[in-house]
Amino acid sequence: MGCVSSPSGIRAEFTTSGVLRRLDVGDRSLLMYPADELEAGPANLYLRIRGDAGAESLALTGPGSGSTVSWTSDGPIINGTWRDLEYTVTFRLADAVTAWYWHVSVKSLRSGPTEIDVVYAQDLALAPYRDLRACEYYVSQYLDLTPVETSAAGTALAVRQNMPGPTVPWAIVGCLTEGVGWGTDALQLVGRAHHAGAQPIRLSALDLPSTRFQHEHTLALLQARSMQVAGGETVNTGFFGTYQPDHPAATSTADRAVVDEALAQPEALPEAPVAANRDTAEDVSPVAKVSPASLFTSSPALACTPLNDDQLVELAGEGRQHAEWDGETLLSFFADDGSHVVTSAKQAAVLRTHGHVMRTGTALVPDEGSLTTTAWMAGTFHSQVTEGHVSLNRMLSTRRSYLGLRAAQGLRVFVESPDAASGWTLLDEPSAWAVGLDSCRWWYSHDGGLIEVASTAHAQSHELGLSIRVLSGAAVGFMICAHVALGGDDGQDPEPPLLEHDDHGVTVRPVVGSEIATRFPDGSFRFSWTPGTIDQECRDEVLFLDGQSRDLPWVTMRTTATTYVRLALTSDLIPTADLAKQVLVGVGDTSETTAGLDLDSTAQSQFWDGISGSVRLRPPADSPLATEVSRLDSILPWFAHDALVHYLSPRGLEQSTGGAWGTRDACQGPVGLLIALGQTAALRDLILRVYRAQNARGDWPQAFDFYPREFRGGQGDSHGDVVFWPVLALGEYLAVTGDVSLFAERIPFVDDDGATAGEPMLEHVRRALAKIVASAVPGSPLPAYGHGDWNDSLQPADPKLAARLASTWTATLQVQALRTLAGSLRTVSSRLDGQDAAEAIEYADQSERIAAETAEAMHTLLMRDGVLAGYGLFGDDGSIEHLVHPSDERTGLKYGLLQIIHAISGDLLSPSEAREHLDVIDAHLLGPDGARLFDRPARYHGGPMEVFQRAEASTFFGREIGIMYTHAHLRYAEALARHGDAERLLEALALVNPIGVTERVPNARPRQSTCYYSSSDATFADRYEAAEHYGDVMAGTMPLEGGWRVYSSGPGIFLRLVVECLLGVRRRGDVLEIDPVLAPALDGLQATVPVDGIPLDLTFHVGDRGVGPVSLVLNGIVLQSSPLSNPYRAAGVAIDMAQVRSGMNVTGRNHLEIQVS
């Protein structure tokens, strides 16, 4: 490795093959994806030969490029010959300004003229290194790339980091001759179906697209004007970049001056090439070395062929449900065993490649012994393997791009291949992939036979499995390669792990002094196998063709020719004594059980069967809605899986780092999941963990670590709505269970020094209520906006607005949370003793009073001309400016969703007001993919923020910024249920289901069918196009992609909506509420839900209205009921649980028939 720095403060670090590993100025990383010795990152220089049929290209730096590299004090000198073109590349840093330069010299050894050009790719980040390693996608979403036309350098490309902060980092890259083509994202270079090691397909086109595409893989691309080079002639070109630490204004033509300044530096001038082999040259290393090739750069991916129908039947079984086709090409289907089978054609059609998060264990509370892994269809069999905390306690590295920009991550497998130059081929994209809740299988059909790889994460033991089987063909050798990530930077640092070998496996220990060794001095993990399975295990030396180690953190395990191999991965990071102290709660537990009390093996093996079978739907066969209900039933186990991952292993496929609970998230998704599954013991544990995180001043932090080991103390800030979610969760828990034992618990707060002494739950309630009162807008009961509300993108750009701004949605939440808490406290107070009973009544009275005052203020202060505003901005003179309202002249937004739907769900509108507001949604907010946050996108001005922060800073039109956020749409479905719109409720739930999405929403693009998507993202190239053509979204003509996957409170909310709103089965203390909202076409619907831990089979006889039960028969016994209340429609009924229990069968199934009006 080489490293150079300049007096201007820029530092460049290179691998031995001359590719940039790091490029930093102070604490800012200018590079997004650091390279290593095995393979280059996206940053590179490409020499191209242009012809009538397109262009051929060569990456000039990186392992396997064929270049030789020598070094001077300025940086690398890279030489080579390709297609009779002799090239030299040099790198320099400017002394006077923070700029860098690549000089490229090409001499033709051909007899005739050749047209060539050079393309420069630079993945700029302009963010602290730690931030970009947390999530490169998120960093990319705030990078504005704007072309700047200059007289001196042609087209240059400016990059502005818009992420809100004290400064605005900015850079511009350009060509030292003339830039004529450009691009902004790696998708424009590699395309959607990029394979590991493949040449970027877009380099074969003569010209870069020269269009802006702001997506999630920011990559500045520049194309130098082509040159005709004659035989024997030498031509020069090159590129530069320059950085500014603070650029408050948006990029403009005024930035041409920065280009002129960069070109005026002496380092911008081409120099006579230094001979790489000139021993006497000053500051030049005496030996020029060829860039060492690695298996990842020299081994092709195994060429696979599609599986025919007979093969698919043999491998997956005959049954196929919800088959997805593209013409006559089969894309995917669900097999009889519940697994989902994906063909290579489907993988090639999706933007976000198929992946799956798996976890071990049977506990329904956090378990530090649980292993979590992410598998990817594109040949990553395990990655980001963790024990306990799913971000900090990492053992194997993360696949960091769904475009396959890097191959050497996670656990990969090579197959011995005498036809390949390196002797190996890489198992990458398979012929087909089958994913189950706790397993994945890859099928590789190739000329020599059929190989199956399986990864498992069984619930019954904290062990990850990997098996490789040759199903047909000759025995072959395999090389299993695991990228170790014990060092703290996801395996990026050269830090060879300590290996201890024996006949049964290899134990991997962190280097003494590393971050993980500090956390767990005796920690380790282990690969185990049957003796004789592995012929050779070592570190990274076998990954390089020269057999020399580069001290990279890899473990490699090689077999002799075989037809079967199986490995197990186990972890001993967490001390066994610590695991033994855990108090775990499993499925169906009604009380806490110690970690030592294991479930029996049968229960363990049926963990996922039990989870997936808890809530099921069986449609009436002759119903026009049968297919939609069947799809809904098929997605329920997968959403339950995602909800458990979000709760117990909080991370996703795109948001790979996490490990903590967002306070509002934990109080929605996990609470909804556990209520839907009837798991009240686990819900009790969750409530206690949330209240242990409460600040001593009464509110909660935005997020907190739920493992005691990670507790650090200090009172964290949060958005203005966060205080209400734990209050609501407590009220809901008490409403469901009536558990007065919770008030006997002594629960600490968190102060500036750490955990306090334990206090009663009612003291926690008192402080929360005091904080709510103190945080109101002066002179009003309305909650002050503070740092923001649920919509994180709408934080005020001017902090002075925070104290004078009230969110109508937060006001509705305040009413809902306080009314729920008040009702629960009043209910349980009769079973509390003395002072506790008096305090419960006092706090119930206080909560009801605040809620009533807030509801009245919402109507009088935040409703104007019959329409609820999104926000009220209170002036010093007593005036109120209504934002996100037809009268709004400040934000450009006229209508908002959240305040409407929560007001309806909370019974805060009259029936006529509710109908009028639903009409507003229909007219302005309802798109083909669901309910949208606003009637149009927030304004974008190149990054400077005027009213809101992230909404005006993000360059990527997706997630909340794309304003179709699935979580909010689910709350819209909840409002429909409350209002009694039965047919639209089912439609709204169906829009969240990825199964059949392209049939349901014709402009939706194909996507993975087994995971929750947090948003539906219109495929606009940038924010400007979105603003100009947003009407195309509402008209259904703009293609739609699925957003980030898995990590969201949405799946848990979804399950609760199905159980409590669609089916209408709600346990509330001593009563069972029945309140279904079903379309008449669902007459005859059957379902199963848990009640008191017992599966209850339901049959619905649905009349014309679809709401309002008129009779209930349990196992042939007519149940007596009392009516509930609902201002909008015929209400549900309540049944005394004593009556239900007396009618339940002791053995066999229990059946409840429900007649709905």
N, C-alpha and C positions, 0 to 999 in steps of 0.2 A: 504494500500500500504506500502511496505517496500523498503528501500533504503540503499545500502551499497557502500562504496568507499574504495580505498586503497591508500597507500602512492605512489604507482606507477602511479597514475593518472587515474585509470579506475573507472567508476561509474556505478552501476547496480541498476535499479529500477524495482520493481516487483508489480504485482497486488496481491490482497489478496489471490488469488488461486495459487500463486507461479510461475506464468509464467512471463517471462521477458517483461516488458513494454518498457524499454529503456536500452541501453548499450552504454556508451559513453566514449571516451577519448578526452579530450579537446573539440574542436568544431566538432569532427568527430563522427557520429553515426555509431556504428558497426552493428546496427540492421536496417533492411529494413522496416519491417511492425510492428509498435508497437502494442502491445496487449492492451486490456482494460478489465474491469470487466465482460463484457458480453460474451466475447469469446477470445480464444487464437489466437495469430498470427501463422505464419508458424513455428516459433521456438518452438521445443518441444523435449521430450524424449519419445520413444515408447518401452514399454516392449512387447516382442513377445514370444508366444509359437509356436514352430516349429513342424510340423508333415508332414506326407507323402503327404497330400493334399495341403500343403501350410502353412501359418502362420496366427494366430490370434494375434491381437495387442490391446494395450491400451495406450492412451496418458496419461502420468503420471502427467502432470500439466494442469491447466486450469479449468474454470467453468464446473461443471458437471463431472469432472474426477472421483469423489468419493474419492479423496485423502483428507487427513486432513493436515493442514498447521500450523506450529508454527514457531517462529522466534528466531534467535540468532543474535548476532552482526555481524556474518559472512553472514547471509542471511537466506533463508527459509529452513525449514526441512519438507519434504513432505513424508507422510506415507500413506499406504493403503494396501488393500488386494484385489487380483483379481485372480479368478480361483484357489484359495487356494495357491496363491503365495503372500507372505508378502514382501513389498518393502519399502525401505527408500531412499530418494533422498536428498542430501545436496549440497549446492552451496558455493563456496569459491572464493575469489579474492587473488591473490598473492601480497605480500607486496613488493618484490624486483623487479618484472618485470610486465609488463602490460599483465597479463594473468588471465584467469578465469577457473574454474574447476567445473564439475558436477560429484559427486560421487553417484553411484547407488549400493545399496545392496539388494539382493533378497534371501529370505528364503522360502524354499518349505515346505508347510504344507501337501503335498500329501504323499501317501504311497509309490509310486514308483518313478523312475527317470523321469525327464522332461527335454526336450531340449529347452533352451531359448536363446534369444539374446536381445540386446538393440540397437535401431537405434536412432541416434542423428540428428536432423534437425536444422540448424542455417542459417537464412537469413541475411548474411553479406552484408553491404552496403559500409562501409569505406568512407563515404561522409558526407559533412555538412548536418545536419538535414533538413535545409531549402531546399537544393537541392533535396534531395530524396522525400520530400513531394511535390515538384513541379512535379516530374514525376519519379516514381520508375522504369518504363520501361527503361528510358534513362540511369539512373544510372546503371542498370543491364547490359546494352549493352557494358559497358566498364570494367566489372569485369572479369578478367582472373582467371579461376579455374584450377589448375594443381595438379594432384596427385604426392605425393612425397613418395617414398618407403624408409622406415626407418627400422633399426634393432630393435629399442626400442619400436616402437608403430605400426608396420605394415604400412599400407597405411594411410598417412595423406593427408590433402587437403589444398593447399595454395590458397589464394585469393589475387589478386593484383588489385588495383584500377588504371586502365590505363588512366583515364580521364586526358587530358593535364592540368598541373598545376605545381606550384613550388615544390611540393613534391609528392611522390608516396606511398600512404598508402598501407599496406600489412598485412595480417594475415595468420595464419595457424591453422587449427583445427585437432585434432587427438584423438585417443582412448588411455585411460590409461592402457588398457590391450593390445589388438591387433586389429587394424582396418583391415577388410577383404573385405568390400564392400563400394562403394561410388557412389555418384551422384552429379550433379551440378545445376539442375534446378527443380523448383516445378512441371513442367510437368512430370518429371520422378517419382514423388511421387503421384500426384493426377490424372494425365491423362488429356485428352482433354475435357471430358464431366463431369466435377466435379459438383456435386450439393451441395447446402448449407447444412452444417452439416454432410455431408457424410464422412465416414471413408476413408482416402486416399487409393485408390484401389491398388496401387503398394506395399503397406505393406503386402498384402496377398501373394506375391511371396516370396519364401524363401530367395532370395538374391537381393540386389540392383544391378542395371545394370553395375556398374563399367565402365561406358563410359562417355566421356565428351559430354555435350550438352549445348552449350552456347546460351541461348535464353533470354527471357525478365523477367523471375522470378527467379533470382539467388537464389539458395538454396543449401548450402553445406550439403550433406547427408553422414553420416558415419555409418557403421554397424560393431558392435563389433563381434569378433569371438564367435560362439555359445558355450554354456556351458551345460553340463549334470549336473543337480542339483538333488541330491538324496533327499528322504524324510528327513526332519529335517535339511538338509544342507543349509548353507548360502554361497553365492558366491558374489563377488564384481567385478564391472567394472566401467567405467565412461569415461568422455571425457574432453578435455581441448581445450582452444583457447588462442593464444597469438598474440599480435599486435605490429607492428613496424610502426612508423609514416612516414618513408621514406625508400623505398627499390628500388633504381634506376635500379638494374639489374632485368632481367626476373627471374622467379622462376626456381630453378635448384636443383641438388643434394646437393649443398653447403648449402642449407637451412635445411638439417638434423640437423645441429648444433643448430638451433633455437628450434627444437623439443627436443633435448637433454637438452637444458637449461630449457625449460618449465617442463620437467619431473624431473629435479633435484631440483625443488622448494619444500619446505616442504609441501605446500598446495596440492601437487600432491599425497601425501600419503593418503590412506584411513584411516579414523578415526573410532573409535567405535561409532556406531550410538547413537545419543542422544535421549533419550526417549521423545517423544513429550508431554507426560502427566506428566513429572517429574517436579513438582512444584519447587523443590529446586535446579534444575540445573541452573547454572550461565548463565545469558544472554538469557535464554529461556523464551519465553512468557508463562505465567502460563496456558493458555488454547489453546489447539489445536482445530482449527475450520475446519469443513468440507468445502471444496471448494463449494461456493454457485452456484447452477445451475441456468441458465437463460433460457428464452423461446427459445433463439437462439441456445442453446446447447442441450436442452431437447425435443424440439418440432420437430417432423419429418416434412419433406416437404410433402404437400398433394400429395398423389399418384394419378397420372393422367393416363388416358387411351387415346389412339389416337382417333381422331374424324373420324368417317366413312364418306363416300362420301355424304350421305344424310345430315348429320349434317353440313358439310362444305358448301353445297349448301344453306342450310337454313340460315347459319350465314353470308356467304360472297357473295352469289348470284351464278347464274349458269355460268356466263362467266369466262373463264380461258384463259389467254394469257401467253405465254412463260412458260408453266408448266415445272417444273424440276423434273426428276424422278431418282430414283436409283433402277433399275429393275422394280418391280411392286409397289414400295413404292413411294408415292407422297411426294416430298420435299417442293416445293413452287410453287406459281403461282401469277400472277397479276389479280386482280378482275376487273370487269367492272367499278367500281368507281375509279380506279387508285391505290387502296391500294395493298400492297404486303402481301400475306398470307404465313406464314412460319410454317411448322409443326415441331413437336418435333424431328422427324427424321433428318430434316435439321439442327436444332440446335445442335444435337449430332454430326453431321458430320463436323462442322466448328471448326477451331481453335479459331478465334476471335468471341466471342458470339455476337448475334445480338443486336444492340443498335440503338438509334435514338436521335439526338439533335433537340429540338423544341424551338421556340422563338415566342414571342407575338409582335404585332405591325404591322403597315402598312407603316411605313416610310422606305425610301430607303437611309437614312442617319442615322448615329448613334443616338440612342434615349435612354437616361438614364432611361427612364421608362420601357424599354422592359425587360421582364422576359425571362430567358433562363433555360431550364431544359434538363437533359439527362435521357431517359428511357431505360431500359434494358429488353430484353425478359425474362431473368431469374428472374422475379418477383420484380424488382426494378422499381417502378411505377413513381417515380420522384427522381432525384438526382442532386447534384451540382446545386441547384436552386439559381440563382443570379438575381439581378436587376442592369441594367446598366453594369458596368464592370464585365466581366464574370469570373474573378478570385478573385478579392478583395471583392466584395459585395455578399458574399455567405451566404445563409440561411440554406440550407440542405446540408448534406455531400455528398462526391463523392464515387461512387463505384470504388475502386482502383485496381481491378484485374479482367481481363476477365476470370480467372480460378476459380473465386468464392472462393478465399482463406478466405474472410470474408463475413459474411451475414448481419451483423448489420451496414448497411450503407444506406444512402438515406431514402426513404419512403418505408416501408414494411408493409404487411398485414398478420395477422394471422386469421384463421377461427376456431371458437369454434368446438371442436371435443371431445366428451365424451370418445372415444376409445383411445385417446392419453394420456400418463401418465401425461403430463402437462395440459391437457384439451384443447390444441390448436395444430393446424397444420399450417405450414407456406406456403403461396402461393409463390412457387418458379418457377420451370420450368413448363410452361403450356402445354396443348395439342396442342395448335396452337396460333399464334400471327399474328395480322394484323396491318401493319404500314402504315399510311398516312403521308402527308407532315406536318400536324399539329395535329396528333393524333396517339395513339396506343391502340390496344385492345388485351387483353389476354383472352383466353378461357380455362377454367379448367374443363375438363370432368372427373368426379370421380364416385365412387360407389353410392354416395348420390345425384347425379344430375349434373348440369352444372352451373358454375359461370363465369360471364363476368366482367372483370375490364377494365375500359377505362381511359386513361390520355389524356388531351387535352391542347393545347396552342393556342387558337384561335387568329387570327390576330386582330380582332376588339376590343379587350379589353385586358388590361394587367392583365390577370387572368389565372391561371393554374387550370384545373379541374381534379377531381378524382371521378369516379363513380363506384360503385360495384352493380351488379345486379345478383340475382339468377334467371337464365333462366328456370331451372327445378329443382325440389327437394324441400325440406322443408326449411322454413326460418331458418337462422342461425345467430349467433352473430359474429361480426368482431371486431378485434383490429387493428386499424390503428396506426402505429408507425413511427414517424418522427424524424430522427437524426439531431438535430439542430447543425449548424456549424457557429455560430456567433462569436466564440471565437478566430478565427485567425489561428487555427491549424486543420481545417476541422473537428471539433467536437471531437478531440482527448483528449483535456483537460477536466478534471472533472469540469464543470462550468455550473451548472443548470441555465437555462434561467428563466427570470421573466415572469410569466404567469398572464394574466388578463382575467378572465372568464366572459361570459355572456350567455344568452340563445341562442344567434345566433352564437357563436363561441368562439375562444380563440385567444387573441393577445399575441405575443411572442416578448419580448424585450431583448436586450443584457444586460449582467451584467455591471454595472457601472465600468468604468475603463478598459473594454475590448477594443480590437483594433477597432472593429466595432462601439462600443459606442463612441469612440473618434472621429471617422470619422463622425458619424451621431448620435449626442446626443439624438435626439428625434425619432430615427429610430425604426421601428418594422416591423413585418410581421404578417399575420393573416390567420387562418383557419376559414372558415365560413360554416354554415350549416343551414338548416331549423330547427327551434326549435323542440325539441323532437327527432331529429335524433340521437344525441349522448347521451348516457346514463351516461357516466363517462369520464372525461378528467383529466389527471394528468401527472406526470413526469415519471421517470424511475422505480418507485417501483414495478409496475405491471409486469415488464420484468424479475423480479427475483422471483424464486419460494418461497423464504422466505418472500416476500412482503416488503423487506427493500430497501430503496433508497441507491444508491451509488453516488449520486450527479452527475450523468451523464447527458449530455445535450440532453434529449429526451422529446418529447411531445407525449403522448399516448391518443388515443380517442377510446372508446369502445361503441359498439352499443348493444342493446338487439337483440333478434332474429328478423331478418328482411329479406325482399327480395330485398331491394333497399336502397342505401345510396349514397349521393353525397356531396362532399366537394369542396370548392373553396379556392385557396391559392392566396392571394394578398399581395403586399409589399408596405410599406411606409418608406423604408430606405431613398430614395432620397427626400429631401424636396419638397413639392408641388410647392413652389415658384420658385425653381430652374427648375423644369420641365416646368413650364409655360414660362420661358425665352427661351426655346429651339426654334430654327428655323428648322423645319422639312420639308422634301421634300418627297412626296408620288409618287406612280406610275402614270406616265403620266403628272406630274407637269412640267410646262415649266418655272416656276419661284418659288422662295422660298415662303413658306407659314408658318405662325406661328403655334406653337403647338396648339393654341386654335381653329384653323380652321380644324375641323375634316372632314374626308371623310364621306359621307353618309353611312348609315348602309348597303345598298346594295353593295356599292363599298368595304366596309370593309369585308363583308362576302365573297366577290369574290376575295380577295387579292391573295390567292394562285392559284385560277383558272386563274387569269390574268397573273401571273408569269409563270405558267406552260403552258399556251396556247399561249404565245408570239411567241415561235419558235416550229413549229411542222413539221413532215415529214410524207408523205403518199406514200408508195412505189407502183410502178407499179405491179399489181397483178401477172402477168405472168413472172416477172423477177426472175432469179435465186438468186438475191440479196434481194428479198423482205423480207425474214425473218430477214436478218441482218439490213436492214433499219428500219423495225418495231421495232426491239430491240433497235436500236439507238433512235428512237422516244420515246420509253418508258422510257429510262434513262434520257432524257433531263430534265423533271421536277425535278428529284432527284438531278441531277448535279446543276441545278439552285438553289435548296434548299441548297445544300452544299456550293455553292459559296456565297450565302447570309449569311450563318452561318460564313464562313471564313471572310467575309467582316465586318459584323455587330456584330457578337458574336464570336470573334475569338478563337475558341477552337475546339477540335475534340473528338473522342471516346477514342483514346489512349493518345493524347496530351491534357489532360483535363484542364491544366492551360494555361493561355494565357492572353487575354484581351487587348494586345497592337497590333499595326500593325508593322510587319516587313516592312521596307521601300520598299525593292524590291518586296515583296509579294503584298503589297497594290497597287503598280503601275503595277501589271500584272493581277492577278485574278479579283479583283473588277473593274479595268478599262475594262478588257475584258468583264465581265458580263454586265456592264452598257452600253457599246457600243453595245453589241449583243442585249440587250433589248431596245435600243434606249432611254435610260433614261439619257439625257444630263444634266438636272438640278442637279440630284444627282451626276453625274460625276464632275460637276463644284465644288460642295461642297467638294468632295474628293480631288480634285487638291488643293484647298485652304488649307485644313487640312494638306496635305503633305508639302506644302510650308511654313506653319507656324512652321513646325518642322525643317526647314533648319537651320543648324548651321551658326553663323555669319561669320565663316571663309569660307563658301561656300558649304561645303559638308553636308551630312545627317548622323544621327545616324543609327546604324543597325536596331533599332526598337524604337518606341515611342508610348506613350499613346495618343489616339486621343480624349479622353474626357478632356476638359479644367480643370476639377477638379483635375485630376491626374498629371497636369503639374508640374514638379519640377525644370526645368532649368538645365543648364550644357550641354556642347557640347560633345555628345557621339561619339565614334569612330565607324568605320564600315569597311567592306571589300572594296577592290579597285574598285569593279564594282558598288557599291551602288549609287554613285553620278550620274550615267548615267540614272538610272530608273526614277527618277522624271523629268529629262530633257526630256526623251522619252515620258513620260506620258503627260507632258505639250504640247509637239509637237503634239501628237496624239489628245489631246482634241481640240487644235486649228484647226487641220486638219479636224476633224469631224464637229465642230460647227462654226468655224470662229468667235468665240465670242470675240470681241475686248473689251467688258465691263470688262473683267478680268484685263486689264491693268490699269483700274481706281481704283482697289482695293489697299488698304494700308495693307501690310502683314508684321507682325513682323518676325524677326529672333529669334534664341535662342542663347544667349551668356552664359558666365560662371555664370552670376547672374540671369538669367531668360529671359523673353521675352523683346525684344528691342522695340523701337518705330516702327510703321508701315513704310514700304518702298514699293515703286512701284514694280510690278512684274518684270519689266525689270532690276531693281537692283538685284533681286534674280537671274536672268539669268546671269547678269554680273559676280556675285561672283561665281556662279557655273562654268562658263567658266574659270575664273581665277584659280579656284581650279584644274580644269582638266589640264590646262597648267602646273601648278606647280607640279602636281603629275606624270608627265611623267618620264620614264626612262631617265636619263641624256644623252643628245645628240641624243634623239629620240622622235618622237611624240607618241610612244606607251605608254599606261597607265601602271604605275608600279603596281605590284601585291598587294603590301601593306599587309593587314591582310588576303587576300584571294580573291577568286572570287565566282561565284555563287555556285560552288561545295564546300560547307563548309568543307568537309572532307580533302581537299588538302591544308590546311594552312601549310606553311613551318615549319618544325621542327626547323630549324635554322632561327631566326628572321633576321639575316644579309642578308639572301637571298631575303627578301621581296622587298628591294629597287632595286635589280638587276634582278628581275624576271618579265617577262611580260607574261600575259595570252593572247593567240591568241583569245580565245573566248571574253575576255573583250575588245580586240581591235575591234572585229567585232561589239560589242555592242556600243562602242564609235562612230564608223562610223554611225551605224543605228540611234542612238539617236541624233547625231549632224546634220545629213542630214535631219531627220524628223523635228527637231526644225527649221533648216534653212528654209526649204520649207514653214513651217507654218508662221514663222515670215515674210518672204517675201510676202506671200499671204495677210496677214492682215495689212501689213505696209501701204498700200494705204488708209486704213480706220482709221489710227491713225493720230494724229495731231502733227505738229512741231517736237519738240525734241524727242518725243516717236517714231515717224516714222523714224527719222534718226538713233536712237539707235537700233531700230528693224532691219534696214538694216545693220548696223555695226555688230551686233551680228550674223546676218545670214551669212554675209561674213566671219566672224571669224570662225563660226561653219563649214562652207563649206571648208575653208582652212585647218582646223585641220583634218576634216574627210578625205579630199583628201590625205593629207600627211600620215595619219594613214593607209589608204588603200594601198598606195604605199609601206610603210614600212612593212606592213604585208606580202606583196608578196616578197619583197627583203630580209627581215630579218627573217621571221618566216615560210617561205616555203622552204623546202629542198628536192631535188630529186623529185619535183612535188607533195609532200605531205605536207599539213599543219601540223606543230608541235602543240602540245597542249600548250607548253610554250617555251619561250626563256630565257636562263640564260646568262646574259651579263657579260663577264669577264672584269677585269680592263685593260686587254691588247687589248680590242676590239673584242675578240672572242665571239662567240655565241654557247652555248651548247643547243641543241634542245632536250627537254624532251617530253615524250609521243609521240614518233616518232620512226620509224624503226631503226634509228641510236642511240637511247637512251640506254646507258649502266648504267645509274644511278638508274632509278626507276623500271625497269622491265616491264614498260608499253610501248607498241609500237603504239597503235592507240587510238584516242579519238574522241568522237562524237560531243561535243559541238561546237568546232571551225569549223567543217565541215558544220553542218546544218545551223549555223547562217551566215556563209559566203555565202551559197547558198541563204538563205532567203533575205540577204542584197545585192544580185546581185554583190558580190565581187569576184566571180570566172567567168572565161570565160565558154561558154557552154561545151567545151571539159574538162576543169578542173572540172566543176561541175559533169559531167558524171563519170569521173575517181574517184572522191571522193565518189560518191554514190556507185560505185563498191567496194571501200574500206569498206564502211558500210556493204554492202551485204556479203563481204568475211570475215569480222573480228568482226563486231559489232551487227549484226542482229540475235537475238535469236527467239525462237518460241513465246515468250511473248512480243517481241518488241525490239527497238533499245537500246543498252546498252552503258553506259558511256565510258567504256574502253574494250580492247580486252581480259583482264584478271583482276583478283583482284589485288589490291596493296599488297605488301609483308607484312607479319606479323611475328614478332619475339618474341612473348610473351608479348608485350607491349612497350618496348623501341622504341623510334621513331628515324628514321634516316633521312628520306627525308620529309615525310608528317606527320601531327599530327593525326587527327582522323582516317584517312585511315589506319594508322599503329597501332592504339591504340584500336579501337573497336573490341570486341570479337564476336559480333553478326553479322552474315552475312545477313544483311537486310538493308532496307532503302538505303541511298547512298552507303553504304559499299557493299551492294549486287549488285551494279552497274546497276540494272534495275530500274531507277528512272522515274516514269511516267511523271513527268513534262518535263524532257528532251526528252522523247519519243514524247510528244505532239509537241515539237519544231521540231522534226524530221518530223512529219506529216506536219507541216507548210512548211518545206523545200520541201517536196514532192509536195505540192500544188503549190509552186512557180515554181518548175521545170516542173509541168504538168503531174506527174505520177498518173493518175486518179484512176486506180484500186487499186494501193498500198496506196493511200490516204485513201480510204474507209477502207481498211484492217487495216491500222494503227489506225484509229479512233476506229474501232471495238475492237481492242485489249485492249483498255482502259475501255471498257464497261463490267461491271461484269455480266450482263444478258447473259446467254449462254456461260460463259467463259470456262466451262469444255468441251463443244462441240468444241469450237473454238481452244482451247489449251488443247489437251488431257491430258497433264501431270499437268494441273492446278487442285488444290484441291478445293472442294466446299467452297464457301464464301458467305457472305451477298450480295444480288443482288441490293441493293438500295443505295449504297454509293460509293464514289470515293476512290480508293486506291492509296496511294502515291508511292507505289513500288510493284514490284513483287519479292518475296523473295524465292530463292532456299533453299530447306530444308536441307542444310548441317548442320552437328552437330557442326562444329566449323570452324575457319578460315583455319586451316591446311587441313581439308578435302576439303574445297572449293578450295584451291590452287591446290591440287592434282587431283581433279576430276572435275574441272570447265568445261572441255569438255563435260561432261554429260549434262550440262545446254544447251549448244549450240546444242547438239544432240537431245534434247527434251526428255531425259530419266530421268531427275531429277525432282521430284515433286516440285510444286511451290505453295506458299501461298500468299495471299494478305497481304500487309503491313498495315501501319497506315492509318486510315480512316478519311475522311471529311475535316480535317484542312489542306488545301493546296490551293495555287492559281490555281492549275490544273483545277478544275471544271469551273472556269470563263474563263480560256484560252480555254478549250474545247468548250464551247458555242460559243465563238468568232470564233474559227476555223470552226465550223459547218456553221455559218452564213456567215462569210467573205471569207472563203477559199473553203469549199465544195460547198455551194450554191453560193458563190461569190457575195453577196450583201453587198456593202460598201457605207455608206454615207460619203462623203468628201466635207464638206462645201456646195457650191452651186451645186454640181453634185452628181449623184448617179452612182456608179461604178457597173457594172455587169461583173463578172469574174469567172464563175463556173468552177470547176474541177471535172467532173463526169464520172464515168465508162460508157461505151456504154450500158451496161446492165441496166442502170438506165433510159433509154429512157421512158418517161412518168411519171417520178418522180414529185410529187406535194409537195409543202411546203408552210408554212406561216411564214412570218417574219414581224417585225414592221418597218415601214418607216414613219417618221414624226408623230409617235404616232398612226398610223393607220395600222391595219393588212393588209398586202398585200399577196394575194394568188399567188403562182408561179406554172407554169407548164413548165417542161423542155423537149424539144425534142432533144435528144442527138445523135450526129453522131458518126463516128468511132474514132475521135480523143478525144472527150470529153472536149475540151477546145476551146475557141475562139467563142464568140457569133456572129451570122451572121444576126439575126433579132430579134426585140423586139416589141411586140404588147401589149399595155396596154388598156384593155377594148375595144378592137377592133381598136385602133388607133396605127398606126405604129410610133415608136419613132425614132428620128434621134439621132445618136451617133457619138462620135469621139474615135479613138483608144487610148488605153493606151500603155505602153511599157513593154516589158518583154524580157530579153536576151535569155531565154531558150525555149520559146514556143509561140504559138499564144496567143496574149494578150487579155485582156478584153476590155470593152468599157466604156465610160463615157457619161452620159445623163444629160443635164441641168435640175436641179430640177424644174425650172419654167415650163418646158415641162411636167414633171411628174405630178406636181400639177394641171395643166390645164386638164390633162387627167383623173384625179381621180374622182370617183363618189362621190357626196355629201352624198348620202345615199346608203346603201347596201354594198356588197362586191366589192373589186377591184381585178382584175385578170391580171397578167402579164405573157405572153407566151414568152419563151426564146428558140430560136433555136440555138443549139451549134454544131459547126462543128465536 
